[in-house]
Amino acid sequence: MFETIGLFQTAGAMARHAAARQAVTTRNIANADTPGFRAQTLASFADTFHAADIGAMRATRPGHMQPAAMSTAARPGFSDAEPSPNGNSVSLELEMVAAVENQREHDRALAIYKHGLTVLRTALGR
């Protein structure tokens, strides 16, 4: 039931995106000592969401075309960080900051989902 409500779709997509960003950050940290490894980044959820143009078309009647499923899958790109002499461009300080930002984005998505459920429960009188 909740899968069709746009708020919950967006909150779920935001949580999945935060998890994907955390995976990229984790991969960067794991390869911090690998010679020649180039750090990767993933665009923010807002940038990915706007680039996907989600919500531009809405079906208001059963005969209308359905909008595409919400997909905010973005591909990691390479960081612009300056590589060290061994060719590795991972900065542990930047990755630690990115990990905190990813955690905050995930917590924000869960808070949005939780408050959406609260509003639904209130509307139902529970």
CNS distance restraints for C-alpha pairs under 8 A (distance, minus, plus):
assign (resid   1 and name CA) (resid   5 and name CA) 7.75 0.50 0.50
assign (resid   2 and name CA) (resid   8 and name CA) 6.45 0.50 0.50
assign (resid   3 and name CA) (resid   8 and name CA) 6.46 0.50 0.50
assign (resid   3 and name CA) (resid   9 and name CA) 6.14 0.50 0.50
assign (resid   4 and name CA) (resid   8 and name CA) 7.73 0.50 0.50
assign (resid   4 and name CA) (resid   9 and name CA) 7.15 0.50 0.50
assign (resid   5 and name CA) (resid   9 and name CA) 6.39 0.50 0.50
assign (resid   6 and name CA) (resid  10 and name CA) 6.05 0.50 0.50
assign (resid   7 and name CA) (resid  11 and name CA) 6.15 0.50 0.50
assign (resid   7 and name CA) (resid 112 and name CA) 7.99 0.50 0.50
assign (resid   7 and name CA) (resid 113 and name CA) 7.48 0.50 0.50
assign (resid   7 and name CA) (resid 116 and name CA) 7.22 0.50 0.50
assign (resid   8 and name CA) (resid  12 and name CA) 5.98 0.50 0.50
assign (resid   8 and name CA) (resid 113 and name CA) 5.98 0.50 0.50
assign (resid   8 and name CA) (resid 116 and name CA) 7.40 0.50 0.50
assign (resid   9 and name CA) (resid  13 and name CA) 6.09 0.50 0.50
assign (resid   9 and name CA) (resid  70 and name CA) 7.09 0.50 0.50
assign (resid  10 and name CA) (resid  14 and name CA) 6.01 0.50 0.50
assign (resid  10 and name CA) (resid  70 and name CA) 7.81 0.50 0.50
assign (resid  11 and name CA) (resid  15 and name CA) 6.23 0.50 0.50
assign (resid  11 and name CA) (resid 109 and name CA) 4.91 0.50 0.50
assign (resid  11 and name CA) (resid 110 and name CA) 6.95 0.50 0.50
assign (resid  11 and name CA) (resid 112 and name CA) 6.26 0.50 0.50
assign (resid  11 and name CA) (resid 113 and name CA) 5.77 0.50 0.50
assign (resid  12 and name CA) (resid  16 and name CA) 6.20 0.50 0.50
assign (resid  12 and name CA) (resid 109 and name CA) 7.02 0.50 0.50
assign (resid  12 and name CA) (resid 113 and name CA) 7.76 0.50 0.50
assign (resid  13 and name CA) (resid  17 and name CA) 6.04 0.50 0.50
assign (resid  13 and name CA) (resid  70 and name CA) 7.41 0.50 0.50
assign (resid  13 and name CA) (resid  71 and name CA) 7.28 0.50 0.50
assign (resid  13 and name CA) (resid  72 and name CA) 6.62 0.50 0.50
assign (resid  14 and name CA) (resid  18 and name CA) 6.18 0.50 0.50
assign (resid  14 and name CA) (resid  45 and name CA) 6.45 0.50 0.50
assign (resid  14 and name CA) (resid 105 and name CA) 7.42 0.50 0.50
assign (resid  14 and name CA) (resid 106 and name CA) 7.02 0.50 0.50
assign (resid  14 and name CA) (resid 109 and name CA) 5.72 0.50 0.50
assign (resid  15 and name CA) (resid  19 and name CA) 6.27 0.50 0.50
assign (resid  15 and name CA) (resid 105 and name CA) 7.29 0.50 0.50
assign (resid  15 and name CA) (resid 106 and name CA) 5.01 0.50 0.50
assign (resid  15 and name CA) (resid 109 and name CA) 5.42 0.50 0.50
assign (resid  15 and name CA) (resid 110 and name CA) 7.13 0.50 0.50
assign (resid  16 and name CA) (resid  20 and name CA) 6.24 0.50 0.50
assign (resid  17 and name CA) (resid  21 and name CA) 6.18 0.50 0.50
assign (resid  17 and name CA) (resid  45 and name CA) 6.47 0.50 0.50
assign (resid  17 and name CA) (resid  72 and name CA) 7.19 0.50 0.50
assign (resid  17 and name CA) (resid  73 and name CA) 7.29 0.50 0.50
assign (resid  18 and name CA) (resid  22 and name CA) 6.11 0.50 0.50
assign (resid  18 and name CA) (resid  45 and name CA) 7.71 0.50 0.50
assign (resid  18 and name CA) (resid 102 and name CA) 5.33 0.50 0.50
assign (resid  18 and name CA) (resid 103 and name CA) 7.22 0.50 0.50
assign (resid  18 and name CA) (resid 105 and name CA) 5.94 0.50 0.50
assign (resid  18 and name CA) (resid 106 and name CA) 5.34 0.50 0.50
assign (resid  19 and name CA) (resid  23 and name CA) 6.21 0.50 0.50
assign (resid  19 and name CA) (resid 102 and name CA) 7.44 0.50 0.50
assign (resid  19 and name CA) (resid 106 and name CA) 7.29 0.50 0.50
assign (resid  20 and name CA) (resid  24 and name CA) 6.40 0.50 0.50
assign (resid  21 and name CA) (resid  25 and name CA) 6.22 0.50 0.50
assign (resid  21 and name CA) (resid  41 and name CA) 7.51 0.50 0.50
assign (resid  21 and name CA) (resid  42 and name CA) 5.87 0.50 0.50
assign (resid  21 and name CA) (resid 102 and name CA) 6.45 0.50 0.50
assign (resid  22 and name CA) (resid  26 and name CA) 6.00 0.50 0.50
assign (resid  22 and name CA) (resid  98 and name CA) 7.96 0.50 0.50
assign (resid  22 and name CA) (resid  99 and name CA) 6.20 0.50 0.50
assign (resid  22 and name CA) (resid 102 and name CA) 5.89 0.50 0.50
assign (resid  22 and name CA) (resid 103 and name CA) 7.83 0.50 0.50
assign (resid  23 and name CA) (resid  27 and name CA) 6.11 0.50 0.50
assign (resid  24 and name CA) (resid  28 and name CA) 6.25 0.50 0.50
assign (resid  24 and name CA) (resid  40 and name CA) 6.59 0.50 0.50
assign (resid  24 and name CA) (resid  41 and name CA) 6.68 0.50 0.50
assign (resid  24 and name CA) (resid  42 and name CA) 7.29 0.50 0.50
assign (resid  24 and name CA) (resid  76 and name CA) 7.53 0.50 0.50
assign (resid  25 and name CA) (resid  29 and name CA) 6.29 0.50 0.50
assign (resid  25 and name CA) (resid  40 and name CA) 7.68 0.50 0.50
assign (resid  25 and name CA) (resid  41 and name CA) 7.50 0.50 0.50
assign (resid  25 and name CA) (resid  95 and name CA) 6.01 0.50 0.50
assign (resid  25 and name CA) (resid  98 and name CA) 6.86 0.50 0.50
assign (resid  25 and name CA) (resid  99 and name CA) 6.47 0.50 0.50
assign (resid  26 and name CA) (resid  30 and name CA) 6.10 0.50 0.50
assign (resid  27 and name CA) (resid  31 and name CA) 6.28 0.50 0.50
assign (resid  28 and name CA) (resid  32 and name CA) 6.13 0.50 0.50
assign (resid  28 and name CA) (resid  39 and name CA) 5.61 0.50 0.50
assign (resid  28 and name CA) (resid  40 and name CA) 6.79 0.50 0.50
assign (resid  28 and name CA) (resid  90 and name CA) 6.33 0.50 0.50
assign (resid  28 and name CA) (resid  95 and name CA) 7.39 0.50 0.50
assign (resid  29 and name CA) (resid  90 and name CA) 7.23 0.50 0.50
assign (resid  29 and name CA) (resid  92 and name CA) 6.60 0.50 0.50
assign (resid  29 and name CA) (resid  95 and name CA) 6.80 0.50 0.50
assign (resid  31 and name CA) (resid  37 and name CA) 6.77 0.50 0.50
assign (resid  31 and name CA) (resid  90 and name CA) 7.74 0.50 0.50
assign (resid  32 and name CA) (resid  37 and name CA) 7.69 0.50 0.50
assign (resid  32 and name CA) (resid  88 and name CA) 7.10 0.50 0.50
assign (resid  32 and name CA) (resid  90 and name CA) 5.48 0.50 0.50
assign (resid  32 and name CA) (resid  91 and name CA) 7.49 0.50 0.50
assign (resid  32 and name CA) (resid  92 and name CA) 7.26 0.50 0.50
assign (resid  33 and name CA) (resid  88 and name CA) 7.29 0.50 0.50
assign (resid  34 and name CA) (resid  88 and name CA) 6.62 0.50 0.50
assign (resid  35 and name CA) (resid  86 and name CA) 5.23 0.50 0.50
assign (resid  35 and name CA) (resid  87 and name CA) 5.74 0.50 0.50
assign (resid  35 and name CA) (resid  88 and name CA) 5.37 0.50 0.50
assign (resid  36 and name CA) (resid  86 and name CA) 6.13 0.50 0.50
assign (resid  36 and name CA) (resid  87 and name CA) 4.14 0.50 0.50
assign (resid  36 and name CA) (resid  88 and name CA) 4.73 0.50 0.50
assign (resid  36 and name CA) (resid  89 and name CA) 7.82 0.50 0.50
assign (resid  37 and name CA) (resid  87 and name CA) 6.61 0.50 0.50
assign (resid  37 and name CA) (resid  88 and name CA) 4.73 0.50 0.50
assign (resid  37 and name CA) (resid  89 and name CA) 6.60 0.50 0.50
assign (resid  37 and name CA) (resid  90 and name CA) 7.63 0.50 0.50
assign (resid  38 and name CA) (resid  78 and name CA) 6.58 0.50 0.50
assign (resid  38 and name CA) (resid  79 and name CA) 7.17 0.50 0.50
assign (resid  38 and name CA) (resid  83 and name CA) 7.70 0.50 0.50
assign (resid  38 and name CA) (resid  87 and name CA) 7.53 0.50 0.50
assign (resid  38 and name CA) (resid  88 and name CA) 5.68 0.50 0.50
assign (resid  38 and name CA) (resid  89 and name CA) 5.12 0.50 0.50
assign (resid  38 and name CA) (resid  90 and name CA) 6.73 0.50 0.50
assign (resid  39 and name CA) (resid  78 and name CA) 5.88 0.50 0.50
assign (resid  39 and name CA) (resid  79 and name CA) 5.38 0.50 0.50
assign (resid  39 and name CA) (resid  81 and name CA) 7.61 0.50 0.50
assign (resid  39 and name CA) (resid  88 and name CA) 7.52 0.50 0.50
assign (resid  39 and name CA) (resid  89 and name CA) 5.46 0.50 0.50
assign (resid  39 and name CA) (resid  90 and name CA) 5.06 0.50 0.50
assign (resid  40 and name CA) (resid  76 and name CA) 5.98 0.50 0.50
assign (resid  40 and name CA) (resid  77 and name CA) 5.41 0.50 0.50
assign (resid  40 and name CA) (resid  78 and name CA) 4.28 0.50 0.50
assign (resid  40 and name CA) (resid  79 and name CA) 5.12 0.50 0.50
assign (resid  41 and name CA) (resid  76 and name CA) 5.37 0.50 0.50
assign (resid  41 and name CA) (resid  77 and name CA) 5.35 0.50 0.50
assign (resid  41 and name CA) (resid  78 and name CA) 5.87 0.50 0.50
assign (resid  41 and name CA) (resid  79 and name CA) 5.68 0.50 0.50
assign (resid  42 and name CA) (resid  74 and name CA) 6.94 0.50 0.50
assign (resid  42 and name CA) (resid  75 and name CA) 6.68 0.50 0.50
assign (resid  42 and name CA) (resid  76 and name CA) 4.65 0.50 0.50
assign (resid  42 and name CA) (resid  77 and name CA) 6.26 0.50 0.50
assign (resid  43 and name CA) (resid  47 and name CA) 6.31 0.50 0.50
assign (resid  43 and name CA) (resid  48 and name CA) 6.37 0.50 0.50
assign (resid  43 and name CA) (resid  74 and name CA) 7.22 0.50 0.50
assign (resid  43 and name CA) (resid  76 and name CA) 7.51 0.50 0.50
assign (resid  44 and name CA) (resid  48 and name CA) 6.26 0.50 0.50
assign (resid  45 and name CA) (resid  49 and name CA) 5.81 0.50 0.50
assign (resid  45 and name CA) (resid  72 and name CA) 7.70 0.50 0.50
assign (resid  46 and name CA) (resid  50 and name CA) 6.12 0.50 0.50
assign (resid  47 and name CA) (resid  51 and name CA) 6.07 0.50 0.50
assign (resid  48 and name CA) (resid  52 and name CA) 6.18 0.50 0.50
assign (resid  48 and name CA) (resid  72 and name CA) 5.97 0.50 0.50
assign (resid  48 and name CA) (resid  73 and name CA) 7.72 0.50 0.50
assign (resid  48 and name CA) (resid  74 and name CA) 6.62 0.50 0.50
assign (resid  49 and name CA) (resid  53 and name CA) 6.54 0.50 0.50
assign (resid  49 and name CA) (resid  54 and name CA) 6.60 0.50 0.50
assign (resid  49 and name CA) (resid  72 and name CA) 6.00 0.50 0.50
assign (resid  50 and name CA) (resid  54 and name CA) 7.05 0.50 0.50
assign (resid  52 and name CA) (resid  71 and name CA) 7.55 0.50 0.50
assign (resid  52 and name CA) (resid  72 and name CA) 6.64 0.50 0.50
assign (resid  54 and name CA) (resid  70 and name CA) 6.73 0.50 0.50
assign (resid  55 and name CA) (resid  67 and name CA) 7.69 0.50 0.50
assign (resid  57 and name CA) (resid  67 and name CA) 5.92 0.50 0.50
assign (resid  58 and name CA) (resid  66 and name CA) 7.17 0.50 0.50
assign (resid  58 and name CA) (resid  67 and name CA) 6.31 0.50 0.50
assign (resid  59 and name CA) (resid  64 and name CA) 5.33 0.50 0.50
assign (resid  59 and name CA) (resid  65 and name CA) 6.24 0.50 0.50
assign (resid  59 and name CA) (resid  66 and name CA) 5.64 0.50 0.50
assign (resid  59 and name CA) (resid  67 and name CA) 6.97 0.50 0.50
assign (resid  60 and name CA) (resid  64 and name CA) 6.89 0.50 0.50
assign (resid  79 and name CA) (resid  89 and name CA) 7.73 0.50 0.50
assign (resid  81 and name CA) (resid  89 and name CA) 5.65 0.50 0.50
assign (resid  81 and name CA) (resid  90 and name CA) 7.33 0.50 0.50
assign (resid  81 and name CA) (resid  91 and name CA) 7.73 0.50 0.50
assign (resid  82 and name CA) (resid  89 and name CA) 5.77 0.50 0.50
assign (resid  83 and name CA) (resid  87 and name CA) 5.10 0.50 0.50
assign (resid  83 and name CA) (resid  88 and name CA) 5.09 0.50 0.50
assign (resid  83 and name CA) (resid  89 and name CA) 3.94 0.50 0.50
assign (resid  83 and name CA) (resid  90 and name CA) 7.45 0.50 0.50
assign (resid  84 and name CA) (resid  88 and name CA) 5.43 0.50 0.50
assign (resid  84 and name CA) (resid  89 and name CA) 6.08 0.50 0.50
assign (resid  90 and name CA) (resid  95 and name CA) 7.64 0.50 0.50
assign (resid  91 and name CA) (resid  95 and name CA) 6.24 0.50 0.50
assign (resid  92 and name CA) (resid  96 and name CA) 6.09 0.50 0.50
assign (resid  93 and name CA) (resid  97 and name CA) 6.46 0.50 0.50
assign (resid  94 and name CA) (resid  98 and name CA) 6.15 0.50 0.50
assign (resid  95 and name CA) (resid  99 and name CA) 6.08 0.50 0.50
assign (resid  96 and name CA) (resid 100 and name CA) 6.45 0.50 0.50
assign (resid  97 and name CA) (resid 101 and name CA) 6.32 0.50 0.50
assign (resid  98 and name CA) (resid 102 and name CA) 6.08 0.50 0.50
assign (resid  99 and name CA) (resid 103 and name CA) 6.23 0.50 0.50
assign (resid 100 and name CA) (resid 104 and name CA) 6.24 0.50 0.50
assign (resid 101 and name CA) (resid 105 and name CA) 6.18 0.50 0.50
assign (resid 102 and name CA) (resid 106 and name CA) 6.21 0.50 0.50
assign (resid 103 and name CA) (resid 107 and name CA) 6.12 0.50 0.50
assign (resid 104 and name CA) (resid 108 and name CA) 6.02 0.50 0.50
assign (resid 105 and name CA) (resid 109 and name CA) 6.28 0.50 0.50
assign (resid 106 and name CA) (resid 110 and name CA) 6.35 0.50 0.50
assign (resid 107 and name CA) (resid 111 and name CA) 6.12 0.50 0.50
assign (resid 108 and name CA) (resid 112 and name CA) 6.20 0.50 0.50
assign (resid 109 and name CA) (resid 113 and name CA) 6.26 0.50 0.50
assign (resid 110 and name CA) (resid 114 and name CA) 6.03 0.50 0.50
assign (resid 111 and name CA) (resid 115 and name CA) 6.06 0.50 0.50
assign (resid 112 and name CA) (resid 116 and name CA) 6.08 0.50 0.50
assign (resid 113 and name CA) (resid 117 and name CA) 6.35 0.50 0.50
assign (resid 114 and name CA) (resid 118 and name CA) 6.32 0.50 0.50
assign (resid 115 and name CA) (resid 119 and name CA) 6.21 0.50 0.50
assign (resid 116 and name CA) (resid 120 and name CA) 6.32 0.50 0.50
assign (resid 117 and name CA) (resid 121 and name CA) 6.11 0.50 0.50
assign (resid 118 and name CA) (resid 122 and name CA) 6.08 0.50 0.50
assign (resid 119 and name CA) (resid 123 and name CA) 6.11 0.50 0.50
assign (resid 120 and name CA) (resid 124 and name CA) 6.21 0.50 0.50
assign (resid 121 and name CA) (resid 125 and name CA) 6.19 0.50 0.50
assign (resid 121 and name CA) (resid 126 and name CA) 5.23 0.50 0.50
assign (resid 122 and name CA) (resid 126 and name CA) 5.74 0.50 0.50
